């Protein structure tokens, strides 16, 4: 089985989807001739031509607006926003148009678009290249929100998203593009070619939206994470010696509540980890759901480990980033509560 980076897996997913369906089109800023700022679309224009993979003007509002119109007429746009931080000018098109099209047309029209965005920090991108805006989209009815953590899932989830009849926000943790990252920035990164989740099948396969995966079985405490934080949580569990069960949510909407509840009822403790800022982050929703569904099983308050309520700092990136030390401290406190 071939080994791929997440970049290569994402490119393979679009290649497969475009090969199977002529209605799939890929566009965005620099995604055509240049192949995208992270090279996720490299070679697609040469293979499928300028009408199916092309560059767009520097206008996120225009990119998403055009995609909504294309989708209403039967195409399946898979568009790239160069960084998740740039999506805000297009937020109205996403929320008021893409997410509402099925409802407002009484099912006459659908909006099968995928909006791909590199998300998160860990690359010294500063405040305008490191944000994690997932909570802004999980609040919107009509959207689906996906955050893969590895190449195997990234390809399967992206193909499933492209084939889905409704709009999908596809957030790609850029710190994971070339290898898993456990939060120890002073250590060499392990390449995906040496990781089991870097084995990615050729051709078509899908990973179902709305299904979480238990990455590390355990019995002492449940850790809910997604994206880069999956590896940070695993590292924290190993370093503290705590028998934590780490769940990779993979899809935030729809959410696999069944897997979460079963795990928390077993472990009776829960820690939620995400890179986005604390206040009104998606972790607050997770804490609420755990509290509502597992109240009589909990033996300690549900803890959150997140980014700070501040713009993402450039010089102090690793003070902001929720690393294994902070996650480990939360695990210990939860066990001692």
N, C-alpha and C positions, 0 to 999 in steps of 0.2 A: 504494500500500500504506500502511495507517495507521501512524503512529508512536506508540509506547507507551513509558512508563517501565516498569521491572521490576515495580513495584506494579500497574500496569494490565495487564501481560502475565499476571501471576499470577492476578489477578482474572478476566481473560478465559478463562484455562485452566479455572478452576473453573466459570465460567459455561457454557462449552462442554460440560464433562463432565456437569454437572447437567442440561443441556438434552437430552443424548443418552441419559442413563441415570437413571431415577427412583430407583435404589438408591444413588446418590451423595448423601451428606449432609455438610454442613459445620458444624462447631461448635467452640467453644472460649471462652475468656474474652473477652467484649466483641465477639465477631465478628458477632453478629446485628444488633441495632438500631444499634449504634455503628459497625459496619463494621470493627472491628479497630483496634488501637493505631496501625498504619501504614496503615489504610484498604484493606487487601488484599481484604477481603470486602464492601466498601461496595456496597450496593444488592442484594446477593444475597437477603437476607431479604425485601425488598419484592417481588422478582421470583418467588421460589420458596416463600415462606411460612415460618412459624415451625417447621413440622415438618421442614424440610429444611435450614434455616440458623438456628441458634439459639445463645443464650448458655448457657454452662456455669458451674457454681459454681467458685470459686477453689480448684481441686483438680486438679493435673496428674495425680496418680495416678488420680483418678476419671475424668478425661477420657479417658486412654488405656485404662483398664480397661473403660469403657463402650464404647469404640470396638472393642476386641477382641471383646467379646460381640456387638456389632452385626455385625461382619464374619463371625463364626462362623455367624450366622443369615442371611447373604446380602446384607447391606448393604455399601456401600463408603464408609466414613467418610474424609473428608479433614479432619483436625483441626489446629488451630493451638495451639501452645505460644507464649505471648506473647513470650518471649525464650528463646533456647537455654539460658541460665543457669538457667531455671526447670524444666528437664526432669528434674532428678535425683530428685525424689520419685516420678516415673513410671518410673524406669529398670528397676525390677524387673518391672513390667508389660510393658515393651518386650522385655526380655531373656528373662524366664522364661515369658512367655505368647505375645506376638505373634510373636517370632522362632522359637518352638518348636512352634507349633500344627500346622503341616503335618507335621513330623517325628513328634511324639508321637501324632498321630492316624492315622499311616500313610497320609497323603494324603486322609483322609476329610473333613477341614476345612482350609480355607486362611484366611489373614488379610490380605485386600486392603485395608490401611489405609495412608494417607499421613500422616506427622507432619511438618507444616510448622513451621519455627522460624527466626526471624531470628537471624543469627549474626555474630560478629566485632565489631571495634571501629571506631574512627574517628569516633565521634559523641559523645565525652565521656560515655559511659555508665558509666564506672567499673568496678569489679571484678565487679559483679553484673548488668551489662547488656552485656558485651563479650566473653564467652568464646567459644571455638571448640572444641566438644567432639567433633568428628568422629571422633577416634581411639577414643573410647569405644564407638562404634557399628561401626566397621570391624572391630573385634575379635570381633564377635558373628556366629556362623553363623546364617543365615536372614534377615538384614537386607540391604537394599540402601541405599546412601548416595549422595546426589546433591547437588552444589554448583554451581548455575548461575552464570555470570558476566555475563549480559546478558539483555535482554528476549526476544529471539528464542529463545534456548535455554530460558529459564525457562518459557515457555509450552509449548513442545514437550516438555520433560522432565517438567513437572508433569502434562500429560495422559497421557503414557506411564506415569508413576508411578501415577496414579489407576487406569489400566486394567490395571496389573500385578497378578497374583494374590497377590503376597506383600508383606509390609510394607516400606515405603520411608521412610527418613529424608531429608527434603527441607530442606536448610539454605540459607537465603537470606541472602547477605551484605548486611546492612542499609546499609552504606556505598555500595552500588551501586544502591539502590532508585531513586534519582532521576537517576543519571548515572554514567558510568565514573570511577574515581578512581585516579590514578596515584601516589598517596602524597605528593604535594606539597600539604600542607594549607594553604599560604599562597597558593595559586593558585585562581582561580575554577573551579568544576566545570563540565565540558561536559555539557550536557543530552543525554538520550538522543534527543531530537528532532533533534539534529545529528550523530548517530552512525549508521553504517550498520546496526549490530546493534539499533538501536531500531526498525527496520522489521519489523513483526510482522503476519503474515497474519491476516485474520479467519477465524473458523471453526475447524474441526478439523484439526490436524496433530500428528504426534509426532516427537520427537527420540529416537533409540534410546538406551536405557540401556547403558552399557558401551562407549561409543565416544568417544574423545578427539578434539580438534580442534587442528590446528596453527594458532595465531593469527599467528605471525611465522616464516616460513621462514628458516633460517640454516644455516651449515655449520661454525661454530667451536665451539659449545658448546650443549648441550641444557638448557633450563630447564623443569623440571616445576613447574606451579603450578595453582591452582584458586581460584575466587572472585575476591576483590579483588586477590590477588597476581598475577593474570594481567596486569593493567594496570601494576602496579609493575614487574614483570619486563620488560615492553615498554619502559617508560620508562628503566629501567636500561640496557637494550641500546642504546637510541638515544643516551643521554647518554654512554656509554662508547665508543661506536663499534664495539662488539664484535658480530660477526655471529652473534648468538644465535638459536637456534630455540626459540620459546616454545610449549610445549604446554599447552593448557587441558584438564585431565583430565576435567572435567565430572561424571563418575561415579567415585567412589572404590571402590565395590563395586557391580557388577563392574568391574574395572579393565582398561583397554585396554593390556595389556602389549605387544601386538604393535607398536602405534605407538611406544611408549616405546623398546623395544629397537631398532627400525629407526632411530630418530633417533640414539640414543646410539652405535650402531655406525657411523653416518655421521660424527658430530661428534667422537667419542672423548673427550668431556668432558661432565660433567653437574653442574648445580646444582639443588637442590631448595629450593623456597620455600613457606613457609606461615606464617600469622599465629599459630597456636596455639603453646603452649609447646614448647620443644625436646625435653625428655626424654619418651620414649615417644610422641612425636607421630607423625602418619601419615608424615611425612618419613622416619622411621627405616625404615619398611616399604619405602618407595620406594628408599631407598639400598640396602637389602639386595637387593631385586629386581634393581636395575641391576647390582650387584656380581655376583650369581649368574649373570645372563644375558649380561653384557657384559664380564666380567673381562679377557679377552684382547684386547679392543678399547680399553680405557681407557688414556689417557696421563696421567691425573692422578686423585687421590682425588676421590670424589664429595663435594661440599660441601653444607652445609645453611645456610639463612638463615631464622630463625624468630623468634617472640616469645621473651622471656626466661622463665626458670623462676621466675616470681613472679606474684602476682595482678596483674591488669591495672590499672595505676595511672591515676588520674584526672588529676592535675596534670601528670604526665610521660607523657602518652599517646603523644606522638610520639617519645619515646625508646624506648618499648616497640615501637611499630609498625615492622615491617620495611620501611623505605622504600627508595627508589631508591638512596640513598647506600650502604647496607649491602649491597644486592643487587649494585650495581655493583662494590663492593670484592671481593665473592666471585667475580664474573665475571673480574676482572683477576687475582686470585690463582690462579684455576683455569687461566687461559690461560698464566700464567707458571710454573706448577708443572712 
